[in-house]
């Protein structure tokens, strides 16, 4: 149950809705995602990667509407 709750480049925040914990990632040069703060499991990182990967597709669909 991980969800990106805020995206403020170069930072992205992912919340675990089961525990209420929020993880902060920093998007570096070349798209490298570095974690800041508390250790997150791989699911939080995957949620951030998927969000960033799908973002251009969502923006393209919205611009056609």
CHARMM internal coordinates of N, CA and C (Angstrom, degrees):
IC EDIT
DIST 1 N 1 CA 1.4423
DIST 1 CA 1 C 1.5287
ANGL 1 N 1 CA 1 C 111.06
DIST 1 C 2 N 1.2971
ANGL 1 CA 1 C 2 N 117.58
DIHE 1 N 1 CA 1 C 2 N 56.57
DIST 2 N 2 CA 1.4550
ANGL 1 C 2 N 2 CA 122.19
DIHE 1 CA 1 C 2 N 2 CA 179.47
DIST 2 CA 2 C 1.5182
ANGL 2 N 2 CA 2 C 109.41
DIHE 1 C 2 N 2 CA 2 C -101.87
DIST 2 C 3 N 1.3219
ANGL 2 CA 2 C 3 N 115.72
DIHE 2 N 2 CA 2 C 3 N 139.72
DIST 3 N 3 CA 1.4627
ANGL 2 C 3 N 3 CA 120.59
DIHE 2 CA 2 C 3 N 3 CA -178.86
DIST 3 CA 3 C 1.5223
ANGL 3 N 3 CA 3 C 109.48
DIHE 2 C 3 N 3 CA 3 C -144.99
DIST 3 C 4 N 1.3179
ANGL 3 CA 3 C 4 N 115.81
DIHE 3 N 3 CA 3 C 4 N 138.98
DIST 4 N 4 CA 1.4571
ANGL 3 C 4 N 4 CA 119.85
DIHE 3 CA 3 C 4 N 4 CA 173.21
DIST 4 CA 4 C 1.5172
ANGL 4 N 4 CA 4 C 106.77
DIHE 3 C 4 N 4 CA 4 C -73.53
DIST 4 C 5 N 1.3216
ANGL 4 CA 4 C 5 N 115.86
DIHE 4 N 4 CA 4 C 5 N 119.80
DIST 5 N 5 CA 1.4585
ANGL 4 C 5 N 5 CA 120.30
DIHE 4 CA 4 C 5 N 5 CA -176.81
DIST 5 CA 5 C 1.5230
ANGL 5 N 5 CA 5 C 113.01
DIHE 4 C 5 N 5 CA 5 C -104.01
DIST 5 C 6 N 1.3262
ANGL 5 CA 5 C 6 N 115.73
DIHE 5 N 5 CA 5 C 6 N -16.69
DIST 6 N 6 CA 1.4684
ANGL 5 C 6 N 6 CA 118.15
DIHE 5 CA 5 C 6 N 6 CA 178.07
DIST 6 CA 6 C 1.5183
ANGL 6 N 6 CA 6 C 108.77
DIHE 5 C 6 N 6 CA 6 C -158.27
DIST 6 C 7 N 1.3229
ANGL 6 CA 6 C 7 N 114.94
DIHE 6 N 6 CA 6 C 7 N 140.89
DIST 7 N 7 CA 1.4636
ANGL 6 C 7 N 7 CA 120.87
DIHE 6 CA 6 C 7 N 7 CA 177.90
DIST 7 CA 7 C 1.5109
ANGL 7 N 7 CA 7 C 107.87
DIHE 6 C 7 N 7 CA 7 C -134.48
DIST 7 C 8 N 1.3120
ANGL 7 CA 7 C 8 N 115.18
DIHE 7 N 7 CA 7 C 8 N 109.13
DIST 8 N 8 CA 1.4617
ANGL 7 C 8 N 8 CA 122.57
DIHE 7 CA 7 C 8 N 8 CA 178.42
DIST 8 CA 8 C 1.5226
ANGL 8 N 8 CA 8 C 106.70
DIHE 7 C 8 N 8 CA 8 C -128.77
DIST 8 C 9 N 1.3405
ANGL 8 CA 8 C 9 N 116.20
DIHE 8 N 8 CA 8 C 9 N 90.59
DIST 9 N 9 CA 1.4607
ANGL 8 C 9 N 9 CA 118.91
DIHE 8 CA 8 C 9 N 9 CA -174.85
DIST 9 CA 9 C 1.5259
ANGL 9 N 9 CA 9 C 112.08
DIHE 8 C 9 N 9 CA 9 C -48.68
DIST 9 C 10 N 1.3134
ANGL 9 CA 9 C 10 N 118.03
DIHE 9 N 9 CA 9 C 10 N 131.78
DIST 10 N 10 CA 1.4567
ANGL 9 C 10 N 10 CA 128.50
DIHE 9 CA 9 C 10 N 10 CA 9.81
DIST 10 CA 10 C 1.5356
ANGL 10 N 10 CA 10 C 113.99
DIHE 9 C 10 N 10 CA 10 C -95.21
DIST 10 C 11 N 1.3236
ANGL 10 CA 10 C 11 N 119.12
DIHE 10 N 10 CA 10 C 11 N 20.31
DIST 11 N 11 CA 1.4534
ANGL 10 C 11 N 11 CA 121.55
DIHE 10 CA 10 C 11 N 11 CA -178.25
DIST 11 CA 11 C 1.5247
ANGL 11 N 11 CA 11 C 111.26
DIHE 10 C 11 N 11 CA 11 C -107.45
DIST 11 C 12 N 1.3359
ANGL 11 CA 11 C 12 N 114.95
DIHE 11 N 11 CA 11 C 12 N 145.79
DIST 12 N 12 CA 1.4532
ANGL 11 C 12 N 12 CA 120.94
DIHE 11 CA 11 C 12 N 12 CA 176.00
DIST 12 CA 12 C 1.5333
ANGL 12 N 12 CA 12 C 106.97
DIHE 11 C 12 N 12 CA 12 C -135.22
DIST 12 C 13 N 1.3192
ANGL 12 CA 12 C 13 N 116.50
DIHE 12 N 12 CA 12 C 13 N 135.59
DIST 13 N 13 CA 1.4563
ANGL 12 C 13 N 13 CA 122.50
DIHE 12 CA 12 C 13 N 13 CA -176.79
DIST 13 CA 13 C 1.5232
ANGL 13 N 13 CA 13 C 109.64
DIHE 12 C 13 N 13 CA 13 C -114.66
DIST 13 C 14 N 1.3306
ANGL 13 CA 13 C 14 N 116.34
DIHE 13 N 13 CA 13 C 14 N 129.50
DIST 14 N 14 CA 1.4597
ANGL 13 C 14 N 14 CA 122.84
DIHE 13 CA 13 C 14 N 14 CA -178.41
DIST 14 CA 14 C 1.5219
ANGL 14 N 14 CA 14 C 107.93
DIHE 13 C 14 N 14 CA 14 C -120.22
DIST 14 C 15 N 1.3416
ANGL 14 CA 14 C 15 N 116.77
DIHE 14 N 14 CA 14 C 15 N 128.46
DIST 15 N 15 CA 1.4530
ANGL 14 C 15 N 15 CA 121.85
DIHE 14 CA 14 C 15 N 15 CA -178.80
DIST 15 CA 15 C 1.5209
ANGL 15 N 15 CA 15 C 110.77
DIHE 14 C 15 N 15 CA 15 C -109.71
DIST 15 C 16 N 1.3315
ANGL 15 CA 15 C 16 N 114.92
DIHE 15 N 15 CA 15 C 16 N 136.25
DIST 16 N 16 CA 1.4543
ANGL 15 C 16 N 16 CA 122.21
DIHE 15 CA 15 C 16 N 16 CA 172.46
DIST 16 CA 16 C 1.5240
ANGL 16 N 16 CA 16 C 105.86
DIHE 15 C 16 N 16 CA 16 C -91.81
DIST 16 C 17 N 1.3197
ANGL 16 CA 16 C 17 N 117.66
DIHE 16 N 16 CA 16 C 17 N 110.96
DIST 17 N 17 CA 1.4594
ANGL 16 C 17 N 17 CA 120.50
DIHE 16 CA 16 C 17 N 17 CA -174.95
DIST 17 CA 17 C 1.5270
ANGL 17 N 17 CA 17 C 113.39
DIHE 16 C 17 N 17 CA 17 C -73.03
DIST 17 C 18 N 1.3210
ANGL 17 CA 17 C 18 N 117.53
DIHE 17 N 17 CA 17 C 18 N -16.86
DIST 18 N 18 CA 1.4655
ANGL 17 C 18 N 18 CA 119.84
DIHE 17 CA 17 C 18 N 18 CA 177.36
DIST 18 CA 18 C 1.5198
ANGL 18 N 18 CA 18 C 111.85
DIHE 17 C 18 N 18 CA 18 C -76.80
DIST 18 C 19 N 1.3346
ANGL 18 CA 18 C 19 N 116.96
DIHE 18 N 18 CA 18 C 19 N -37.39
DIST 19 N 19 CA 1.4672
ANGL 18 C 19 N 19 CA 120.75
DIHE 18 CA 18 C 19 N 19 CA -177.36
DIST 19 CA 19 C 1.5202
ANGL 19 N 19 CA 19 C 113.37
DIHE 18 C 19 N 19 CA 19 C -106.31
DIST 19 C 20 N 1.3301
ANGL 19 CA 19 C 20 N 116.67
DIHE 19 N 19 CA 19 C 20 N -17.57
DIST 20 N 20 CA 1.4608
ANGL 19 C 20 N 20 CA 120.88
DIHE 19 CA 19 C 20 N 20 CA -177.51
DIST 20 CA 20 C 1.5190
ANGL 20 N 20 CA 20 C 113.91
DIHE 19 C 20 N 20 CA 20 C 82.94
DIST 20 C 21 N 1.3240
ANGL 20 CA 20 C 21 N 117.46
DIHE 20 N 20 CA 20 C 21 N 1.23
DIST 21 N 21 CA 1.4594
ANGL 20 C 21 N 21 CA 120.58
DIHE 20 CA 20 C 21 N 21 CA 179.98
DIST 21 CA 21 C 1.5241
ANGL 21 N 21 CA 21 C 110.95
DIHE 20 C 21 N 21 CA 21 C -76.02
DIST 21 C 22 N 1.3222
ANGL 21 CA 21 C 22 N 115.41
DIHE 21 N 21 CA 21 C 22 N 142.45
DIST 22 N 22 CA 1.4582
ANGL 21 C 22 N 22 CA 121.46
DIHE 21 CA 21 C 22 N 22 CA 176.59
DIST 22 CA 22 C 1.5206
ANGL 22 N 22 CA 22 C 108.19
DIHE 21 C 22 N 22 CA 22 C -117.75
DIST 22 C 23 N 1.3132
ANGL 22 CA 22 C 23 N 115.56
DIHE 22 N 22 CA 22 C 23 N 133.14
DIST 23 N 23 CA 1.4599
ANGL 22 C 23 N 23 CA 122.35
DIHE 22 CA 22 C 23 N 23 CA -179.18
DIST 23 CA 23 C 1.5238
ANGL 23 N 23 CA 23 C 109.19
DIHE 22 C 23 N 23 CA 23 C -111.92
DIST 23 C 24 N 1.3226
ANGL 23 CA 23 C 24 N 114.71
DIHE 23 N 23 CA 23 C 24 N 140.15
DIST 24 N 24 CA 1.4622
ANGL 23 C 24 N 24 CA 120.87
DIHE 23 CA 23 C 24 N 24 CA -177.10
DIST 24 CA 24 C 1.5270
ANGL 24 N 24 CA 24 C 108.44
DIHE 23 C 24 N 24 CA 24 C -110.65
DIST 24 C 25 N 1.3335
ANGL 24 CA 24 C 25 N 115.50
DIHE 24 N 24 CA 24 C 25 N 130.20
DIST 25 N 25 CA 1.4539
ANGL 24 C 25 N 25 CA 121.68
DIHE 24 CA 24 C 25 N 25 CA 176.69
DIST 25 CA 25 C 1.5218
ANGL 25 N 25 CA 25 C 108.63
DIHE 24 C 25 N 25 CA 25 C -121.88
DIST 25 C 26 N 1.3108
ANGL 25 CA 25 C 26 N 115.28
DIHE 25 N 25 CA 25 C 26 N 148.69
DIST 26 N 26 CA 1.4588
ANGL 25 C 26 N 26 CA 122.02
DIHE 25 CA 25 C 26 N 26 CA 177.65
DIST 26 CA 26 C 1.5196
ANGL 26 N 26 CA 26 C 107.82
DIHE 25 C 26 N 26 CA 26 C -113.26
DIST 26 C 27 N 1.3163
ANGL 26 CA 26 C 27 N 116.39
DIHE 26 N 26 CA 26 C 27 N 127.75
DIST 27 N 27 CA 1.4565
ANGL 26 C 27 N 27 CA 121.43
DIHE 26 CA 26 C 27 N 27 CA 179.13
DIST 27 CA 27 C 1.5217
ANGL 27 N 27 CA 27 C 107.48
DIHE 26 C 27 N 27 CA 27 C -91.73
DIST 27 C 28 N 1.3126
ANGL 27 CA 27 C 28 N 114.96
DIHE 27 N 27 CA 27 C 28 N 112.65
DIST 28 N 28 CA 1.4519
ANGL 27 C 28 N 28 CA 120.98
DIHE 27 CA 27 C 28 N 28 CA -177.32
DIST 28 CA 28 C 1.5154
ANGL 28 N 28 CA 28 C 112.35
DIHE 27 C 28 N 28 CA 28 C -89.61
DIST 28 C 29 N 1.3050
ANGL 28 CA 28 C 29 N 115.23
DIHE 28 N 28 CA 28 C 29 N -171.93
DIST 29 N 29 CA 1.4565
ANGL 28 C 29 N 29 CA 120.78
DIHE 28 CA 28 C 29 N 29 CA 178.95
DIST 29 CA 29 C 1.5192
ANGL 29 N 29 CA 29 C 109.72
DIHE 28 C 29 N 29 CA 29 C -64.66
DIST 29 C 30 N 1.2898
ANGL 29 CA 29 C 30 N 116.62
DIHE 29 N 29 CA 29 C 30 N 142.74
DIST 30 N 30 CA 1.4551
ANGL 29 C 30 N 30 CA 121.48
DIHE 29 CA 29 C 30 N 30 CA -179.25
DIST 30 CA 30 C 1.5126
ANGL 30 N 30 CA 30 C 113.87
DIHE 29 C 30 N 30 CA 30 C 74.67
DIST 30 C 31 N 1.3434
ANGL 30 CA 30 C 31 N 117.35
DIHE 30 N 30 CA 30 C 31 N 10.98
DIST 31 N 31 CA 1.4569
ANGL 30 C 31 N 31 CA 120.57
DIHE 30 CA 30 C 31 N 31 CA 177.85
DIST 31 CA 31 C 1.5139
ANGL 31 N 31 CA 31 C 114.90
DIHE 30 C 31 N 31 CA 31 C 82.43
DIST 31 C 32 N 1.3253
ANGL 31 CA 31 C 32 N 117.79
DIHE 31 N 31 CA 31 C 32 N 11.12
DIST 32 N 32 CA 1.4608
ANGL 31 C 32 N 32 CA 121.19
DIHE 31 CA 31 C 32 N 32 CA 179.01
DIST 32 CA 32 C 1.5266
ANGL 32 N 32 CA 32 C 109.09
DIHE 31 C 32 N 32 CA 32 C -70.63
DIST 32 C 33 N 1.3375
ANGL 32 CA 32 C 33 N 115.77
DIHE 32 N 32 CA 32 C 33 N 131.80
DIST 33 N 33 CA 1.4629
ANGL 32 C 33 N 33 CA 120.61
DIHE 32 CA 32 C 33 N 33 CA -179.92
DIST 33 CA 33 C 1.5203
ANGL 33 N 33 CA 33 C 108.69
DIHE 32 C 33 N 33 CA 33 C -102.39
DIST 33 C 34 N 1.3337
ANGL 33 CA 33 C 34 N 115.96
DIHE 33 N 33 CA 33 C 34 N 120.19
DIST 34 N 34 CA 1.4600
ANGL 33 C 34 N 34 CA 122.28
DIHE 33 CA 33 C 34 N 34 CA 178.85
DIST 34 CA 34 C 1.5219
ANGL 34 N 34 CA 34 C 107.67
DIHE 33 C 34 N 34 CA 34 C -113.18
DIST 34 C 35 N 1.3183
ANGL 34 CA 34 C 35 N 115.33
DIHE 34 N 34 CA 34 C 35 N 139.70
DIST 35 N 35 CA 1.4597
ANGL 34 C 35 N 35 CA 118.90
DIHE 34 CA 34 C 35 N 35 CA 179.84
DIST 35 CA 35 C 1.5123
ANGL 35 N 35 CA 35 C 110.28
DIHE 34 C 35 N 35 CA 35 C -90.13
DIST 35 C 36 N 1.3263
ANGL 35 CA 35 C 36 N 114.81
DIHE 35 N 35 CA 35 C 36 N 139.89
DIST 36 N 36 CA 1.4535
ANGL 35 C 36 N 36 CA 121.14
DIHE 35 CA 35 C 36 N 36 CA 174.99
DIST 36 CA 36 C 1.5263
ANGL 36 N 36 CA 36 C 107.84
DIHE 35 C 36 N 36 CA 36 C -119.68
DIST 36 C 37 N 1.3150
ANGL 36 CA 36 C 37 N 116.65
DIHE 36 N 36 CA 36 C 37 N 143.36
DIST 37 N 37 CA 1.4552
ANGL 36 C 37 N 37 CA 119.36
DIHE 36 CA 36 C 37 N 37 CA 176.09
DIST 37 CA 37 C 1.5147
ANGL 37 N 37 CA 37 C 112.87
DIHE 36 C 37 N 37 CA 37 C 83.84
DIST 37 C 38 N 1.3362
ANGL 37 CA 37 C 38 N 115.61
DIHE 37 N 37 CA 37 C 38 N -146.21
DIST 38 N 38 CA 1.4673
ANGL 37 C 38 N 38 CA 122.71
DIHE 37 CA 37 C 38 N 38 CA -174.81
DIST 38 CA 38 C 1.5219
ANGL 38 N 38 CA 38 C 111.61
DIHE 37 C 38 N 38 CA 38 C -60.36
DIST 38 C 39 N 1.3236
ANGL 38 CA 38 C 39 N 115.65
DIHE 38 N 38 CA 38 C 39 N 144.67
DIST 39 N 39 CA 1.4598
ANGL 38 C 39 N 39 CA 121.57
DIHE 38 CA 38 C 39 N 39 CA -179.71
DIST 39 CA 39 C 1.5273
ANGL 39 N 39 CA 39 C 110.24
DIHE 38 C 39 N 39 CA 39 C -67.29
DIST 39 C 40 N 1.3047
ANGL 39 CA 39 C 40 N 116.59
DIHE 39 N 39 CA 39 C 40 N 131.62
DIST 40 N 40 CA 1.4691
ANGL 39 C 40 N 40 CA 122.50
DIHE 39 CA 39 C 40 N 40 CA 177.17
DIST 40 CA 40 C 1.5164
ANGL 40 N 40 CA 40 C 108.58
DIHE 39 C 40 N 40 CA 40 C -111.03
DIST 40 C 41 N 1.3140
ANGL 40 CA 40 C 41 N 115.97
DIHE 40 N 40 CA 40 C 41 N 149.04
DIST 41 N 41 CA 1.4563
ANGL 40 C 41 N 41 CA 117.60
DIHE 40 CA 40 C 41 N 41 CA 175.18
DIST 41 CA 41 C 1.5218
ANGL 41 N 41 CA 41 C 108.99
DIHE 40 C 41 N 41 CA 41 C -76.08
DIST 41 C 42 N 1.3165
ANGL 41 CA 41 C 42 N 116.07
DIHE 41 N 41 CA 41 C 42 N 175.77
DIST 42 N 42 CA 1.4570
ANGL 41 C 42 N 42 CA 121.19
DIHE 41 CA 41 C 42 N 42 CA -175.86
DIST 42 CA 42 C 1.5169
ANGL 42 N 42 CA 42 C 113.89
DIHE 41 C 42 N 42 CA 42 C -62.25
DIST 42 C 43 N 1.3346
ANGL 42 CA 42 C 43 N 117.98
DIHE 42 N 42 CA 42 C 43 N -25.61
DIST 43 N 43 CA 1.4644
ANGL 42 C 43 N 43 CA 120.54
DIHE 42 CA 42 C 43 N 43 CA -178.84
DIST 43 CA 43 C 1.5270
ANGL 43 N 43 CA 43 C 112.27
DIHE 42 C 43 N 43 CA 43 C -64.96
DIST 43 C 44 N 1.3187
ANGL 43 CA 43 C 44 N 117.24
DIHE 43 N 43 CA 43 C 44 N -37.39
DIST 44 N 44 CA 1.4660
ANGL 43 C 44 N 44 CA 120.49
DIHE 43 CA 43 C 44 N 44 CA 178.52
DIST 44 CA 44 C 1.5290
ANGL 44 N 44 CA 44 C 109.98
DIHE 43 C 44 N 44 CA 44 C -66.52
DIST 44 C 45 N 1.3049
ANGL 44 CA 44 C 45 N 115.90
DIHE 44 N 44 CA 44 C 45 N -42.69
DIST 45 N 45 CA 1.4697
ANGL 44 C 45 N 45 CA 120.30
DIHE 44 CA 44 C 45 N 45 CA 178.91
DIST 45 CA 45 C 1.5249
ANGL 45 N 45 CA 45 C 110.66
DIHE 44 C 45 N 45 CA 45 C -64.44
DIST 45 C 46 N 1.3411
ANGL 45 CA 45 C 46 N 116.65
DIHE 45 N 45 CA 45 C 46 N -41.97
DIST 46 N 46 CA 1.4658
ANGL 45 C 46 N 46 CA 120.60
DIHE 45 CA 45 C 46 N 46 CA 178.28
DIST 46 CA 46 C 1.5266
ANGL 46 N 46 CA 46 C 110.90
DIHE 45 C 46 N 46 CA 46 C -62.12
DIST 46 C 47 N 1.3264
ANGL 46 CA 46 C 47 N 117.45
DIHE 46 N 46 CA 46 C 47 N -39.61
DIST 47 N 47 CA 1.4669
ANGL 46 C 47 N 47 CA 120.77
DIHE 46 CA 46 C 47 N 47 CA 178.84
DIST 47 CA 47 C 1.5307
ANGL 47 N 47 CA 47 C 110.19
DIHE 46 C 47 N 47 CA 47 C -61.01
DIST 47 C 48 N 1.3286
ANGL 47 CA 47 C 48 N 116.54
DIHE 47 N 47 CA 47 C 48 N -41.49
DIST 48 N 48 CA 1.4710
ANGL 47 C 48 N 48 CA 120.43
DIHE 47 CA 47 C 48 N 48 CA 178.53
DIST 48 CA 48 C 1.5240
ANGL 48 N 48 CA 48 C 110.81
DIHE 47 C 48 N 48 CA 48 C -65.24
DIST 48 C 49 N 1.3231
ANGL 48 CA 48 C 49 N 117.02
DIHE 48 N 48 CA 48 C 49 N -42.50
DIST 49 N 49 CA 1.4717
ANGL 48 C 49 N 49 CA 121.36
DIHE 48 CA 48 C 49 N 49 CA -178.98
DIST 49 CA 49 C 1.5241
ANGL 49 N 49 CA 49 C 110.46
DIHE 48 C 49 N 49 CA 49 C -65.19
DIST 49 C 50 N 1.3234
ANGL 49 CA 49 C 50 N 116.92
DIHE 49 N 49 CA 49 C 50 N -44.65
DIST 50 N 50 CA 1.4677
ANGL 49 C 50 N 50 CA 120.72
DIHE 49 CA 49 C 50 N 50 CA 179.91
DIST 50 CA 50 C 1.5328
ANGL 50 N 50 CA 50 C 110.23
DIHE 49 C 50 N 50 CA 50 C -63.16
DIST 50 C 51 N 1.3153
ANGL 50 CA 50 C 51 N 116.95
DIHE 50 N 50 CA 50 C 51 N -43.11
DIST 51 N 51 CA 1.4712
ANGL 50 C 51 N 51 CA 120.70
DIHE 50 CA 50 C 51 N 51 CA 178.80
DIST 51 CA 51 C 1.5282
ANGL 51 N 51 CA 51 C 110.44
DIHE 50 C 51 N 51 CA 51 C -58.30
DIST 51 C 52 N 1.3214
ANGL 51 CA 51 C 52 N 115.75
DIHE 51 N 51 CA 51 C 52 N -47.56
DIST 52 N 52 CA 1.4614
ANGL 51 C 52 N 52 CA 119.92
DIHE 51 CA 51 C 52 N 52 CA -178.11
DIST 52 CA 52 C 1.5253
ANGL 52 N 52 CA 52 C 111.65
DIHE 51 C 52 N 52 CA 52 C -67.28
DIST 52 C 53 N 1.3305
ANGL 52 CA 52 C 53 N 116.78
DIHE 52 N 52 CA 52 C 53 N -34.10
DIST 53 N 53 CA 1.4599
ANGL 52 C 53 N 53 CA 120.49
DIHE 52 CA 52 C 53 N 53 CA 179.94
DIST 53 CA 53 C 1.5252
ANGL 53 N 53 CA 53 C 111.60
DIHE 52 C 53 N 53 CA 53 C -70.46
DIST 53 C 54 N 1.3307
ANGL 53 CA 53 C 54 N 116.82
DIHE 53 N 53 CA 53 C 54 N -37.77
DIST 54 N 54 CA 1.4586
ANGL 53 C 54 N 54 CA 120.67
DIHE 53 CA 53 C 54 N 54 CA -177.23
DIST 54 CA 54 C 1.5244
ANGL 54 N 54 CA 54 C 113.31
DIHE 53 C 54 N 54 CA 54 C -85.38
DIST 54 C 55 N 1.2919
ANGL 54 CA 54 C 55 N 117.81
DIHE 54 N 54 CA 54 C 55 N -15.05
DIST 55 N 55 CA 1.4713
ANGL 54 C 55 N 55 CA 121.90
DIHE 54 CA 54 C 55 N 55 CA -177.14
DIST 55 CA 55 C 1.5317
ANGL 55 N 55 CA 55 C 112.94
DIHE 54 C 55 N 55 CA 55 C -56.51
DIST 55 C 56 N 1.3379
ANGL 55 CA 55 C 56 N 120.28
DIHE 55 N 55 CA 55 C 56 N -46.32
DIST 56 N 56 CA 1.4730
ANGL 55 C 56 N 56 CA 119.24
DIHE 55 CA 55 C 56 N 56 CA 178.77
DIST 56 CA 56 C 1.5327
ANGL 56 N 56 CA 56 C 112.18
DIHE 55 C 56 N 56 CA 56 C -62.80
DIST 56 C 57 N 1.3292
ANGL 56 CA 56 C 57 N 117.42
DIHE 56 N 56 CA 56 C 57 N -35.75
DIST 57 N 57 CA 1.4634
ANGL 56 C 57 N 57 CA 120.48
DIHE 56 CA 56 C 57 N 57 CA 179.04
DIST 57 CA 57 C 1.5260
ANGL 57 N 57 CA 57 C 110.88
DIHE 56 C 57 N 57 CA 57 C -66.66
DIST 57 C 58 N 1.3276
ANGL 57 CA 57 C 58 N 116.50
DIHE 57 N 57 CA 57 C 58 N -40.70
DIST 58 N 58 CA 1.4644
ANGL 57 C 58 N 58 CA 120.41
DIHE 57 CA 57 C 58 N 58 CA 179.54
DIST 58 CA 58 C 1.5249
ANGL 58 N 58 CA 58 C 110.51
DIHE 57 C 58 N 58 CA 58 C -66.36
DIST 58 C 59 N 1.3196
ANGL 58 CA 58 C 59 N 117.33
DIHE 58 N 58 CA 58 C 59 N -41.80
DIST 59 N 59 CA 1.4642
ANGL 58 C 59 N 59 CA 121.05
DIHE 58 CA 58 C 59 N 59 CA 178.79
DIST 59 CA 59 C 1.5264
ANGL 59 N 59 CA 59 C 111.06
DIHE 58 C 59 N 59 CA 59 C -63.40
DIST 59 C 60 N 1.3280
ANGL 59 CA 59 C 60 N 117.51
DIHE 59 N 59 CA 59 C 60 N -39.08
DIST 60 N 60 CA 1.4608
ANGL 59 C 60 N 60 CA 121.33
DIHE 59 CA 59 C 60 N 60 CA 179.33
DIST 60 CA 60 C 1.5209
ANGL 60 N 60 CA 60 C 110.41
DIHE 59 C 60 N 60 CA 60 C -66.24
DIST 60 C 61 N 1.3251
ANGL 60 CA 60 C 61 N 117.49
DIHE 60 N 60 CA 60 C 61 N -41.05
DIST 61 N 61 CA 1.4792
ANGL 60 C 61 N 61 CA 120.89
DIHE 60 CA 60 C 61 N 61 CA 179.82
DIST 61 CA 61 C 1.5263
ANGL 61 N 61 CA 61 C 110.39
DIHE 60 C 61 N 61 CA 61 C -65.91
DIST 61 C 62 N 1.3237
ANGL 61 CA 61 C 62 N 117.35
DIHE 61 N 61 CA 61 C 62 N -39.30
DIST 62 N 62 CA 1.4636
ANGL 61 C 62 N 62 CA 120.72
DIHE 61 CA 61 C 62 N 62 CA -179.82
DIST 62 CA 62 C 1.5174
ANGL 62 N 62 CA 62 C 110.99
DIHE 61 C 62 N 62 CA 62 C -68.26
DIST 62 C 63 N 1.3162
ANGL 62 CA 62 C 63 N 117.66
DIHE 62 N 62 CA 62 C 63 N -35.09
DIST 63 N 63 CA 1.4619
ANGL 62 C 63 N 63 CA 119.19
DIHE 62 CA 62 C 63 N 63 CA -178.21
DIST 63 CA 63 C 1.5239
ANGL 63 N 63 CA 63 C 111.60
DIHE 62 C 63 N 63 CA 63 C -72.21
DIST 63 C 64 N 1.3448
ANGL 63 CA 63 C 64 N 118.25
DIHE 63 N 63 CA 63 C 64 N -22.10
DIST 64 N 64 CA 1.4601
ANGL 63 C 64 N 64 CA 122.07
DIHE 63 CA 63 C 64 N 64 CA 178.74
DIST 64 CA 64 C 1.5185
ANGL 64 N 64 CA 64 C 111.33
DIHE 63 C 64 N 64 CA 64 C -83.81
DIST 64 C 65 N 1.3222
ANGL 64 CA 64 C 65 N 117.65
DIHE 64 N 64 CA 64 C 65 N -19.36
DIST 65 N 65 CA 1.4728
ANGL 64 C 65 N 65 CA 121.18
DIHE 64 CA 64 C 65 N 65 CA -176.38
DIST 65 CA 65 C 1.5150
ANGL 65 N 65 CA 65 C 112.20
DIHE 64 C 65 N 65 CA 65 C -74.07
END
COOR INIT
IC SEED 1 N 1 CA 1 C
IC BUILD
